Amino acid sequence: MNKQERNKLTISEFSFESFSIKKTNIIYNKAPNDKLSLFINPNGVIDKNLNCFELEMQVLISDSENNFEAEIIIVGIFSFKENINKEVLDSYFYLNAPAILFPFIRTYIHTLTSLSGIGTITLPIMNLSSVIDLKEKTIERDIKK
């Protein structure tokens, strides 16, 4: 394989289409302490007719003294090619999709808390594969028309 063939870009079989913040709820009594806990609850829906994957992630953040609680629900829409290999598709759904959405959550929380006057909260960069098990919470729709 020559250098030109190695550098050739190919279009992915899986793509990120859009995201939206579905819900935001922040409750605080005073500025949060530095001991934050983070809980991520993912749910996915694969629609084989539309060749799309919808990932909803509920993110709960609280501090150890219950001075601060936040709940954010984000929804990401992903599309995939019709005849994609199942193992490749699983990798995209269960590893890449949450990793693509998480930076939007981090930025959203950072911006929202910095503008609220309660002190800026910056969530850490995380390897989500060890945190969430999305495969267990994904349903498939394969409705023939």
ChimeraX attribute file (.defattr): number of C-alpha atoms within 10 A of each C-alpha:
attribute: neighborCount
match mode: 1-to-1
recipient: residues
	/A:1	5
	/A:2	6
	/A:3	7
	/A:4	8
	/A:5	8
	/A:6	8
	/A:7	8
	/A:8	7
	/A:9	8
	/A:10	6
	/A:11	6
	/A:12	8
	/A:13	15
	/A:14	20
	/A:15	16
	/A:16	16
	/A:17	11
	/A:18	12
	/A:19	16
	/A:20	13
	/A:21	15
	/A:22	12
	/A:23	11
	/A:24	15
	/A:25	10
	/A:26	15
	/A:27	12
	/A:28	14
	/A:29	10
	/A:30	11
	/A:31	15
	/A:32	20
	/A:33	15
	/A:34	9
	/A:35	9
	/A:36	16
	/A:37	12
	/A:38	13
	/A:39	13
	/A:40	19
	/A:41	15
	/A:42	22
	/A:43	18
	/A:44	23
	/A:45	17
	/A:46	19
	/A:47	16
	/A:48	17
	/A:49	12
	/A:50	14
	/A:51	16
	/A:52	20
	/A:53	27
	/A:54	20
	/A:55	24
	/A:56	22
	/A:57	23
	/A:58	19
	/A:59	18
	/A:60	17
	/A:61	17
	/A:62	21
	/A:63	18
	/A:64	13
	/A:65	10
	/A:66	14
	/A:67	14
	/A:68	19
	/A:69	18
	/A:70	17
	/A:71	18
	/A:72	19
	/A:73	19
	/A:74	21
	/A:75	19
	/A:76	20
	/A:77	19
	/A:78	19
	/A:79	19
	/A:80	19
	/A:81	15
	/A:82	12
	/A:83	9
	/A:84	12
	/A:85	10
	/A:86	9
	/A:87	9
	/A:88	11
	/A:89	17
	/A:90	12
	/A:91	12
	/A:92	20
	/A:93	24
	/A:94	21
	/A:95	19
	/A:96	16
	/A:97	22
	/A:98	22
	/A:99	17
	/A:100	13
	/A:101	21
	/A:102	19
	/A:103	15
	/A:104	15
	/A:105	19
	/A:106	16
	/A:107	14
	/A:108	17
	/A:109	22
	/A:110	16
	/A:111	14
	/A:112	17
	/A:113	18
	/A:114	14
	/A:115	11
	/A:116	9
	/A:117	9
	/A:118	15
	/A:119	15
	/A:120	16
	/A:121	20
	/A:122	14
	/A:123	17
	/A:124	9
	/A:125	10
	/A:126	11
	/A:127	11
	/A:128	16
	/A:129	13
	/A:130	8
	/A:131	12
	/A:132	17
	/A:133	16
	/A:134	20
	/A:135	15
	/A:136	11
	/A:137	12
	/A:138	17
	/A:139	13
	/A:140	11
	/A:141	12
	/A:142	12
	/A:143	9
	/A:144	6
	/A:145	4
